[in-house]
């Protein structure tokens, strides 16, 4: 009995003590409230990751916004807008071809017009070559546009037919030896077919291409301005977040490691500030140049291009009016309609138009902000933005008024039975004759358009230079340096805990 008690006592004295009960574990293995969860190494690593992520987000936002601006400018500046100009130029060339064809018919076989006939025929051939070149460029530009391809195919198919009808009209006129202003019935019939074909098939097809590309320009312009407006704020927000994250990391290192400045992080912050300011400046500049390219210049280029095409159609209507008495009333109404397209004076008739335009033009010259007439010229005079543009537009207005006065003289001579005098005044190139004054109008339109075209090209070129591959490469290098310097700035401090 004593031995048993003694053995039990010895066994209890040599037993391994049981461990003390442990506190319950958190499901993550440690309570988030534990103080060592927020120890210095973890805080440094966490803030470093935040800085790297913020820098990448800021860079992504900047690249997205500026890349979108570059792509939008490319569509407007190098694709859609030039296509609008080419198709408008084709519209003009076709109109002038018809004007020259009408003049050739008007001259008849009268030897007094032999020199003018040769000049007119040369002009017709020049415009035909120009139309062929423009048509080729338009065809290349609409390669991916089904509707545009259909319209161009219409022009290609009907242009040859139009030229054949004009050639037939000229041949019949030569054979008939008709007097000036009185073409043969067969020649006139062939020209009517050609002119009707131009108006019913060719010009509407070209106008369809012009409007489609103009709509692309308008849509891209609105989208890009919205994207740049919102993108500017995204760049600012993400850039500031990156700077705040870098500031917090710099502060942590200063407090925990008693170092006033971490040089790599300071350089990173400086790079971020420079990058942010540069990105905001580039976005604002891209938006400004977009406004210059589209609203200030392109809108005027298109208005003036259409004005030029309408002007040449007006000139053709005068010749048609003299050539074809049976359709004289229709051509006169067409002349008025196109006159209103050029410079609209509400409620004016052909008899009252000149006086009413003169009154409105006088008010405008006294105060350039007052533009009381509409049409393409009114649109241009309300959009004066470049040096020399106001004077150029004023010359267009003055030349247009003189041309309109010449037109009334042509009609007056014709009404008096002075047909040959009317033909001579209409087609004459001497100073004071209608075609000479029309040449002044045409030159003024070209000068005015050239000012806006140069401004458009300069604005597009500026954005191209701002957002080119060099800018993208510099941005990528700056980002790589910022990321590397951020890691370099914290690595020595983390090694102190190893």
Order of alpha helices (4+ residues) and beta strands (2+ residues): alpha-alpha-alpha-alpha-alpha-alpha-alpha-alpha-alpha-alpha-alpha-alpha-alpha-alpha-alpha-alpha
